[in-house]
Amino acid sequence: MESQKPSDTAEIVDVLVIGAGPSGAVVTHTAAAAGLSVICLEQGDWVNPSDFPANFPEWELLIQHNWAHDPNVRGLPSDYPVDVEDSDMWPVMFNGVGGSSIYYGAEWPRLLPSDFRVKTLDGVADDWPISYNDLKPYHDEVDEFIGVAGVGGDTAYPEGLDYPLPPHPMGKAGIKAAQAANKLGWHWWPGTNAIASQKYKTLEQCGRWGVCEWGCPQGAKASFDLMYMPQALKAGAQVRGSARSSPKVADWPPARSTSPATAMLCSSPRVRWCCAPTALAPRDSYCFPQAISTPMAWPTHRASSAATSCCTPTARHWATTTKTWKAGAAPLVS
């Protein structure tokens, strides 16, 4: 699959999405399916499953270099340095369509109802302002969309939890662990996976390669380049790779970028709404007053003709906000 190349002619779009990772893919698909015109910018590009390291005899060497989880080690043109000097762990990141879902293991557990009330039940942290039942319809919708495999009826959850695909086999180690849990009288349940146990939509049936965390060569893992983005393209969205975005906001009138791989965020009538689902930006930015990884729309930071609005990919909130957007609102741009 190839990313669409920018044209020289100005085009007006309803939504600009920065980043084609899991959140960006969901937003891109949701907006396109709702009939909005959408462009998604991604600093990486599409990855072909045939290029994943497990396809090659030297794959254990490749995952230490060009396919390393840490972008500081990988050092590809689409990567950027990450400061982990004071961290006890290193990032598992990938820059490309699908984002870090290229590397995730696709284990797919839900929070338990008690996880939303840890302050009340355990006296730690804070309770969530929402409950398991509030999220359940959205969990069910996503599970159905991507084809989660598992066994329904887990008694740790309220009734009504089931999955669209049958479970994967447990394997010898899983059976041994289950036997031990039975002896101890512990509750256990087969794990759920966002990996197709049989062919499902754009996914192939799992081939049991066992290398999920370095890209699935079978094309069976529900990374978001294989699930949401193909559906988004079918709905009319555009995905443009090698388009690195900048948190810098230009003054009015908007400055044109001299680099084809850079998208400047500034005020322009060419984009009516901008979403940067997982972006971080300086607090003095016009468009992003702080990290926008929280499920809410941030207010404008400065009162000026360049004031902007943005949203994050909480589906219900995002759909509500786009419906109330008015044409006179100050836009973000690329």
C-alpha positions as CSV (number, residue, x, y, z in Angstrom):
1,M,0.0,0.0,0.0
2,E,1.4,3.4,-0.9
3,S,0.8,6.7,0.7
4,Q,-0.8,9.4,-1.4
5,K,1.6,12.2,-2.5
6,P,0.7,15.8,-1.9
7,S,-0.5,17.7,-4.9
8,D,0.5,21.2,-5.9
9,T,-3.1,22.4,-5.9
10,A,-4.7,23.6,-2.7
11,E,-7.3,21.3,-1.3
12,I,-9.8,21.9,1.5
13,V,-10.3,19.1,4.0
14,D,-12.5,18.8,7.0
15,V,-10.1,16.9,9.3
16,L,-6.3,16.7,9.5
17,V,-5.0,13.9,11.7
18,I,-1.4,14.0,12.8
19,G,0.0,10.5,13.2
20,A,-1.2,7.2,11.8
21,G,-0.8,5.1,15.0
22,P,-3.7,3.3,16.7
23,S,-5.4,6.5,17.9
24,G,-4.9,8.3,14.7
25,A,-6.1,5.4,12.7
26,V,-9.3,5.2,14.7
27,V,-9.9,9.0,14.3
28,T,-9.2,8.8,10.6
29,H,-11.6,6.0,10.0
30,T,-14.3,7.4,12.3
31,A,-14.2,10.8,10.5
32,A,-14.1,9.3,7.0
33,A,-16.9,6.9,7.8
34,A,-19.0,9.9,9.0
35,G,-18.6,11.4,5.5
36,L,-15.9,14.0,6.4
37,S,-12.9,14.6,4.1
38,V,-9.7,13.5,6.0
39,I,-6.0,13.6,5.5
40,C,-3.7,11.7,7.9
41,L,-0.1,12.7,8.1
42,E,2.5,10.1,9.2
43,Q,6.2,10.7,9.6
44,G,6.9,7.1,8.7
45,D,5.2,5.1,6.0
46,W,3.4,1.8,5.2
47,V,5.3,-1.4,6.1
48,N,4.9,-4.6,4.1
49,P,4.6,-7.7,6.3
50,S,7.1,-9.4,3.9
51,D,9.7,-6.9,5.2
52,F,9.4,-7.9,8.8
53,P,12.6,-9.4,10.3
54,A,11.1,-12.8,11.0
55,N,11.1,-13.4,7.2
56,F,14.9,-13.7,7.2
57,P,17.3,-16.2,8.7
58,E,19.2,-13.4,10.5
59,W,16.1,-12.0,12.2
60,E,17.6,-12.2,15.7
61,L,20.3,-9.8,14.5
62,L,17.9,-7.5,12.7
63,I,15.8,-7.0,15.8
64,Q,18.8,-5.6,17.5
65,H,19.4,-3.0,14.9
66,N,17.1,-1.8,12.1
67,W,14.1,-3.4,13.8
68,A,15.0,-2.6,17.4
69,H,12.1,-1.5,19.7
70,D,14.1,1.5,20.8
71,P,14.2,4.3,18.2
72,N,17.5,5.5,19.6
73,V,19.0,2.2,18.5
74,R,17.0,1.9,15.3
75,G,17.9,5.4,14.1
76,L,15.8,5.2,10.9
77,P,15.0,8.4,8.9
78,S,11.4,8.3,10.3
79,D,12.7,8.1,13.9
80,Y,13.5,10.8,16.4
81,P,15.7,10.6,19.6
82,V,14.0,9.7,22.9
83,D,15.6,10.8,26.2
84,V,15.5,7.7,28.4
85,E,18.5,8.7,30.5
86,D,16.5,8.9,33.8
87,S,14.1,6.1,32.9
88,D,14.1,2.5,34.3
89,M,12.8,1.2,31.0
90,W,13.1,1.8,27.3
91,P,10.4,2.7,24.8
92,V,8.8,0.2,22.5
93,M,8.0,2.5,19.6
94,F,7.6,2.4,15.9
95,N,7.1,5.3,13.5
96,G,4.9,4.3,10.5
97,V,1.3,3.6,9.6
98,G,0.0,1.6,12.5
99,G,2.5,3.2,14.9
100,S,3.6,1.1,17.8
101,S,0.9,-1.5,17.2
102,I,3.4,-2.9,14.6
103,Y,5.3,-4.0,17.7
104,Y,2.6,-4.7,20.3
105,G,2.0,-8.3,21.4
106,A,-1.8,-7.9,20.8
107,E,-2.8,-9.2,24.2
108,W,-6.2,-7.7,24.7
109,P,-7.4,-7.7,28.3
110,R,-10.1,-5.3,29.6
111,L,-9.9,-3.5,32.9
112,L,-12.0,-5.2,35.5
113,P,-14.9,-3.4,37.0
114,S,-12.9,-3.1,40.3
115,D,-10.0,-1.4,38.4
116,F,-12.2,1.7,38.0
117,R,-12.7,2.0,41.8
118,V,-9.2,1.5,43.3
119,K,-9.5,4.4,45.6
120,T,-12.8,3.2,47.1
121,L,-11.8,-0.5,47.2
122,D,-8.0,-0.3,47.9
123,G,-7.3,3.2,49.1
124,V,-4.8,4.0,46.4
125,A,-4.7,6.4,43.5
126,D,-8.1,7.7,42.4
127,D,-11.4,6.3,41.2
128,W,-12.2,6.7,37.5
129,P,-15.0,9.1,36.7
130,I,-16.5,6.4,34.5
131,S,-17.3,2.8,35.0
132,Y,-16.8,-0.5,33.3
133,N,-20.4,-0.4,32.0
134,D,-19.9,3.0,30.6
135,L,-17.1,1.7,28.4
136,K,-18.4,-1.7,27.6
137,P,-20.4,-0.7,24.4
138,Y,-17.2,0.8,23.0
139,H,-15.0,-2.1,24.0
140,D,-17.5,-4.4,22.3
141,E,-17.6,-2.3,19.1
142,V,-13.8,-2.3,18.8
143,D,-13.5,-6.0,19.6
144,E,-16.0,-6.8,16.8
145,F,-14.2,-4.4,14.4
146,I,-10.7,-5.9,14.8
147,G,-11.7,-9.5,15.5
148,V,-10.6,-10.2,19.0
149,A,-10.1,-14.0,19.8
150,G,-11.1,-15.3,23.2
151,V,-13.5,-17.3,25.4
152,G,-16.6,-15.6,26.6
153,G,-18.1,-15.9,30.0
154,D,-15.2,-15.0,32.2
155,T,-16.7,-14.8,35.7
156,A,-14.3,-12.0,36.7
157,Y,-16.5,-9.7,34.5
158,P,-20.2,-9.0,34.4
159,E,-22.3,-11.2,32.2
160,G,-22.4,-10.5,28.5
161,L,-18.7,-10.5,27.6
162,D,-18.0,-12.5,24.5
163,Y,-15.6,-12.3,21.5
164,P,-16.1,-12.5,17.7
165,L,-13.4,-15.2,17.1
166,P,-12.7,-18.5,18.8
167,P,-9.6,-18.6,21.1
168,H,-6.1,-19.5,20.3
169,P,-4.7,-22.8,21.6
170,M,-3.2,-22.5,25.1
171,G,0.0,-24.5,24.4
172,K,1.9,-26.7,26.8
173,A,3.1,-23.8,29.0
174,G,-0.5,-22.4,29.3
175,I,-1.9,-25.8,30.2
176,K,0.8,-26.2,32.9
177,A,0.0,-22.8,34.4
178,A,-3.8,-23.5,34.3
179,Q,-3.2,-26.8,36.2
180,A,-1.1,-25.0,38.8
181,A,-3.8,-22.3,39.3
182,N,-6.4,-25.1,39.7
183,K,-4.4,-26.7,42.5
184,L,-4.1,-23.3,44.2
185,G,-7.7,-22.6,43.8
186,W,-7.0,-19.4,41.8
187,H,-9.4,-18.1,39.1
188,W,-7.8,-18.2,35.7
189,W,-9.1,-17.7,32.1
190,P,-7.6,-18.1,28.6
191,G,-6.2,-14.8,27.5
192,T,-7.7,-12.7,24.7
193,N,-5.8,-11.6,21.7
194,A,-6.2,-9.1,18.9
195,I,-4.9,-11.8,16.6
196,A,-7.1,-13.6,14.1
197,S,-7.6,-17.3,15.0
198,Q,-9.3,-17.6,11.6
199,K,-9.3,-15.4,8.6
200,Y,-11.1,-12.2,9.4
201,K,-11.6,-9.1,7.2
202,T,-8.1,-8.0,6.2
203,L,-6.4,-10.4,8.6
204,E,-5.0,-13.8,7.8
205,Q,-5.3,-16.7,10.2
206,C,-2.5,-16.8,12.8
207,G,0.4,-19.0,11.6
208,R,1.9,-19.4,15.2
209,W,5.2,-17.7,14.2
210,G,5.7,-16.5,17.8
211,V,7.3,-13.2,16.8
212,C,4.3,-10.8,17.3
213,E,6.4,-8.1,19.0
214,W,8.5,-7.5,15.8
215,G,5.8,-7.4,13.3
216,C,3.6,-10.2,12.1
217,P,4.9,-11.7,8.9
218,Q,1.6,-13.6,8.5
219,G,-0.5,-10.5,8.6
220,A,-2.7,-12.0,11.3
221,K,-2.1,-9.5,14.1
222,A,-4.6,-6.6,14.3
223,S,-2.1,-3.8,14.0
224,F,-3.9,-0.7,13.0
225,D,-2.3,-0.5,9.5
226,L,-4.1,-3.8,8.7
227,M,-7.4,-3.1,10.3
228,Y,-8.6,0.5,10.7
229,M,-6.5,2.2,8.0
230,P,-7.6,0.0,5.1
231,Q,-11.2,0.7,6.1
232,A,-10.4,4.4,6.4
233,L,-9.0,4.5,2.9
234,K,-12.0,2.6,1.6
235,A,-14.2,5.3,3.2
236,G,-12.2,8.0,1.3
237,A,-9.5,9.1,3.7
238,Q,-6.0,9.9,2.5
239,V,-2.8,8.8,4.3
240,R,0.4,10.7,3.5
241,G,3.7,9.1,4.7
242,S,7.1,10.8,5.2
243,A,5.2,13.8,6.5
244,R,6.9,14.9,9.7
245,S,4.8,17.4,11.7
246,S,6.2,20.2,13.7
247,P,4.6,21.6,16.9
248,K,5.7,25.1,15.8
249,V,2.8,27.4,14.9
250,A,3.4,30.1,12.3
251,D,2.0,33.6,12.4
252,W,-0.7,34.7,10.1
253,P,-0.5,34.4,7.1
254,P,0.8,30.9,7.2
255,A,4.4,30.2,6.3
256,R,4.9,27.6,3.6
257,S,7.3,24.8,4.6
258,T,10.4,24.4,2.4
259,S,10.8,20.8,3.3
260,P,8.4,18.3,1.6
261,A,8.7,16.0,4.7
262,T,7.6,18.7,7.1
263,A,4.1,19.8,7.8
264,M,3.8,23.2,9.6
265,L,0.9,23.5,11.9
266,C,-0.5,27.0,11.6
267,S,-3.8,28.8,10.9
268,S,-5.2,28.2,7.4
269,P,-8.6,27.9,5.8
270,R,-7.4,24.7,4.1
271,V,-8.0,22.6,7.2
272,R,-11.2,22.8,9.3
273,W,-10.3,20.6,12.2
274,C,-7.0,19.0,13.4
275,C,-6.5,16.0,15.6
276,A,-3.1,15.0,17.0
277,P,-4.2,12.1,19.1
278,T,-0.9,11.3,20.8
279,A,1.1,14.4,20.2
280,L,3.1,16.4,22.8
281,A,3.6,20.1,22.2
282,P,5.0,23.1,24.1
283,R,2.7,24.7,26.6
284,D,3.0,28.0,24.8
285,S,1.9,26.6,21.4
286,Y,-1.2,28.1,19.9
287,C,-2.7,24.8,19.1
288,F,-1.6,22.4,21.9
289,P,-1.5,24.0,25.4
290,Q,-0.2,20.8,26.9
291,A,0.1,17.1,26.1
292,I,-3.1,16.1,24.4
293,S,-3.3,12.4,25.4
294,T,-6.3,13.0,27.7
295,P,-9.8,12.4,26.4
296,M,-10.9,16.0,26.1
297,A,-10.6,19.0,23.8
298,W,-8.2,21.6,25.0
299,P,-9.3,25.2,24.9
300,T,-7.3,27.8,23.0
301,H,-4.2,28.9,24.8
302,R,-4.0,32.4,23.4
303,A,-6.7,34.8,22.2
304,S,-5.7,35.8,18.7
305,S,-6.7,35.3,15.1
306,A,-4.5,32.2,15.1
307,A,-6.4,30.5,18.0
308,T,-7.1,26.9,17.3
309,S,-9.0,23.9,18.5
310,C,-8.0,20.3,18.6
311,C,-9.4,17.1,19.8
312,T,-8.3,13.7,21.0
313,P,-9.6,10.4,19.8
314,T,-12.2,9.4,22.4
315,A,-14.8,8.3,19.9
316,R,-17.9,9.5,21.7
317,H,-16.5,12.9,22.6
318,W,-14.9,13.3,19.2
319,A,-18.1,12.6,17.4
320,T,-20.0,15.1,19.6
321,T,-17.4,17.8,19.1
322,T,-17.3,17.5,15.3
323,K,-21.0,17.8,15.1
324,T,-21.0,21.1,17.0
325,W,-18.0,22.6,15.1
326,K,-19.0,25.7,13.2
327,A,-17.4,27.0,10.0
328,G,-16.3,30.3,11.6
329,A,-14.1,28.5,14.1
330,A,-10.4,29.2,13.8
331,P,-8.7,26.2,12.2
332,L,-5.5,24.3,12.4
333,V,-3.4,23.7,9.4
334,S,-0.8,21.7,7.6
